[in-house]
Every structure is written in C-alpha cells, then in structure tokens.
Amino acid sequence: MTKRQRPWGYQDPQNAPQPNWQLHPDTIGVRAGLNRTGFGETSEALFLNSGFTYDSAQQAESAFSDETEHFLYSRFGNPTVETFEQRLAAIEGAEAAFASGTGMSAVFSALASLVSKGDRVVASMAMFSSCYVIITEFLPKWGVEFELVQGNDPADWAAALSKGAKAVFIETPSNPMMEIVDIAMVSELAHKAGALVIVDNVLASPVLQKPLELGADAVMYSATKHIDGQGRVLGGAVVGSDAYINGIVRPFTRHAGLAMGAFEAWVLTKSLETMSLRVARMTDNAFEVALFLESHPKIERVRYPFLQSHPQHELAKRQMSGGGSTVCFAYKGDKTATYEFMNALQVIDISNNLGDAKSLITHPASTTHRRLAPEVRAQVGITDSTLRLSVGIEYAGDLIHDLKQALG
Ligand SMILES: *Cc1c(COP(=O)(O)O)cnc(C)c1O
C-alpha cells in the first residue's frame, strides 16, 4: 500500500482559485470558508478533536503567546467551527462571526460580553422568552438596567434612547406575532445614544434580511432554526465587525466556554449549502398557506409580513426580501377548541421548533412564551387561540389540505 500524503496542507492551504468578482450569497453559501487539507477532499473535513499538538515546546509557547496562528484547543477555536464561522460571515457580508453551542448562548454572549454594571439595555418587548429572561432577570442581577419598548412605536424608542444605552436588542420579525421593527430607524436613534444594535434575525434567516446593511452592528442567530433547518443539531452565532466579535465577544466566550462543537459546525456548514433553497421554498409555501388561512371563516386573523393585511406591510417589504416561513394566526374559538384543531392535523406536527423542513405548529401561550409576564403577553398580543405555524418544504397543496381537513 502506498503511503498517502499527510494532510499538512491545512496549515498551508492549497492555492484555491480566488474569483476576481463579487460572488452571489448563493455561491458563497456553498463555497466560503472551505479550507481543504492536503488530501484535497471535496466536502468540508470534520476535525472532531478537542486539542492540537505542537512540533516543539517552543512552538507551544509561541502559540499560547499568540505569536502564531496555531489552533490551541477547541474551546478557543477549531478548524471545522472556523469554516462555519467564515461561511456565515461571508453570507452576511460581515467581517467576523462567532459560533456558539446554541442560539441562547449567542444572545447571552452578545450582551454579557458588552455590558457592565450601571449600563442600560433597551429592547423591543416582543421577543423570544429566553431572551426576555436574560434581559429582565439575569443582566439585572449584575446591575445592568433594562427598558422594554413597543417595537413598532418610534416615539417609544426615542424616549427610551434619550436616556442613553449601551446596547439595543431587537427581534424582527418577532416570534410569534410577526411584528416588524424598523431596523434603520432604531439604529440611527441608537447610534446617537451611543448604543450598539444587536438584531435577533432568527425568523428572517440570513437569506431574507440583512440587518448590517440597514445600519445594525451585530446579528445573532439560532442556527438550530433555518440554518440547520432539518431538526438535527443546536447551534448559534453572533455576526458583526472584527472589533466587536474578536475584540469583545470572543475574549469573553473563550473563558465562559460557550463554544460550538465541531460535529455541529460540520452539520451546519453543510446546511448552509442548501439554506437559500430551503428558505425560498418555505417562503413560497408560507405565503400560500397564509393566503388560504386568511380566506377561511374559522380563522380570526392572520399575521404574515407579506400579506397586505399586515399593519407594517410596507416596512416589511422595505427591509425583507420575502415574508419568511412563519405564519401566525388566531383560531376562532377558546383554548380547548384551538387544541382540538391542532390535534386534528395529520401532516403538520405539534412541535415548538421553527425553520424546519417539516411544518410544525405551536401554541405559544402554553409553551415557548409561557415565561413572559402575563401582562407582557397580553400587550404583545399572544392569546389562548394564537398559533404559530412554521411552514416547511413539503408540497404546499398537502399542507393546505391538512389545514382544511382539521378546520372542517
Ligand atoms: C429559537 C430562538 C432563539 C434561541 O435559540 P436556541 O438555539 O434554541 O438556543 C432565540 N431567538 C429566537 C427568535 C428564536 O426563535
């Protein structure tokens, strides 16, 4: 047997051709961050290792004193995780990305690395309930103040930001009510107040909304949602400038231990290759489903950003290139009747995930959003008959058939 070449190529990557034009995000999603080893494998290699070796004690010393680019330990960095980070940053058009174990560790590191005792965080009220817990329960334990505003009210933002802030956190569209926050308007006010703007872009996904182009400073993802989009792994990411990601977030996370695992990074890197195809299909399906639900007499109201009936339809069209995969609607009936409708579905699963290839329905008031204070839940508009439908990539006719039979 001939001895194969050892993969030292990783340290000195092959001179892959670098196109001399700006690639489309769909191409970037398939190719960015690919750093082949000396074996020349087609697909991305999986570096399922916790540590790294050194040729000499001196090399280890210089690696630790940050004089070389040698990987040290997978909590600080791993080649597979770096591939995922580089690819996601390239899709987003950002300088850098940090990949974390979950979406929530991304939110936590984005905020906790930035704020200190006495700082203020201003956030839109309609947010994912674990984000709400971090901002209203955990950060205040460490002396960080917060103020929640009505995300669609410019006067509310102006009043809250007139008092100054260190960070602004917005989720748009919001989960589950699909409320839209004007990213450009809030970013302008926030920058005048000296705040860094972090956008939870989970519902739109990197495909449909580019917060950095609208003036935001950082974007966070639950990679668990559309990025994996196949219900397999947990993951998260914060994307932004080199100064913020590598100067603020990473020095915090490397010690707090919020790293993404190499296997998850490998799955998610492969997922990025198909993300734009999946999101486009889900978005087409969701629009058809939203139109059907809006026309049905047993549906009280539908909230979908690209429906004419959405109160912020114009704004949604301005800052998103598609309405997304999530349709929020209210069933005409009480909690019991709403549950009966959910239980009658034959294709669509009852589950609390979203952005998945499989269509999933959730009752937010009793599951994902039960941690919100009841008055906040009411203010945001989540009732006992509110349902969130994450539309998958199945054939749209089957999804509509399923909804029709369950409603009938
Ligand atoms: C799911 C979700 C998160 C949290 O992500 P995990 O990967 O579950 O930790 C944060 N924000 C929004 C809007 C989400 O939907």
Ligand as a Chemical Component Dictionary entry (heavy atoms), coordinates in Angstrom:
data_LIG
# 
_chem_comp.id                   LIG 
_chem_comp.type                 NON-POLYMER 
_chem_comp.pdbx_formal_charge   0 
_chem_comp.three_letter_code    LIG 
# 
loop_
_chem_comp_atom.comp_id 
_chem_comp_atom.atom_id 
_chem_comp_atom.alt_atom_id 
_chem_comp_atom.type_symbol 
_chem_comp_atom.charge 
_chem_comp_atom.model_Cartn_x 
_chem_comp_atom.model_Cartn_y 
_chem_comp_atom.model_Cartn_z 
_chem_comp_atom.pdbx_ordinal 
LIG C1 C1 C 0 -35.073 29.624 18.985 1  
LIG C2 C2 C 0 -34.810 31.071 19.130 2  
LIG C3 C3 C 0 -33.761 31.514 19.938 3  
LIG C4 C4 C 0 -32.905 30.578 20.765 4  
LIG O1 O1 O 0 -32.190 29.634 20.032 5  
LIG P1 P1 P 0 -31.736 28.176 20.618 6  
LIG O2 O2 O 0 -30.909 27.620 19.504 7  
LIG O3 O3 O 0 -32.992 27.425 20.900 8  
LIG O4 O4 O 0 -30.946 28.418 21.853 9  
LIG C5 C5 C 0 -33.559 32.886 20.021 10 
LIG N1 N1 N 0 -34.341 33.754 19.354 11 
LIG C6 C6 C 0 -35.360 33.345 18.573 12 
LIG C7 C7 C 0 -36.189 34.364 17.852 13 
LIG C8 C8 C 0 -35.629 32.001 18.431 14 
LIG O5 O5 O 0 -36.656 31.593 17.670 15 
# 
loop_
_chem_comp_bond.comp_id 
_chem_comp_bond.atom_id_1 
_chem_comp_bond.atom_id_2 
_chem_comp_bond.value_order 
_chem_comp_bond.pdbx_ordinal 
LIG C1 C2 SING 1  
LIG C2 C3 SING 2  
LIG C2 C8 DOUB 3  
LIG C3 C4 SING 4  
LIG C3 C5 DOUB 5  
LIG C4 O1 SING 6  
LIG O1 P1 SING 7  
LIG P1 O2 DOUB 8  
LIG P1 O3 SING 9  
LIG P1 O4 SING 10 
LIG C5 N1 SING 11 
LIG N1 C6 DOUB 12 
LIG C6 C7 SING 13 
LIG C6 C8 SING 14 
LIG C8 O5 SING 15 
# 
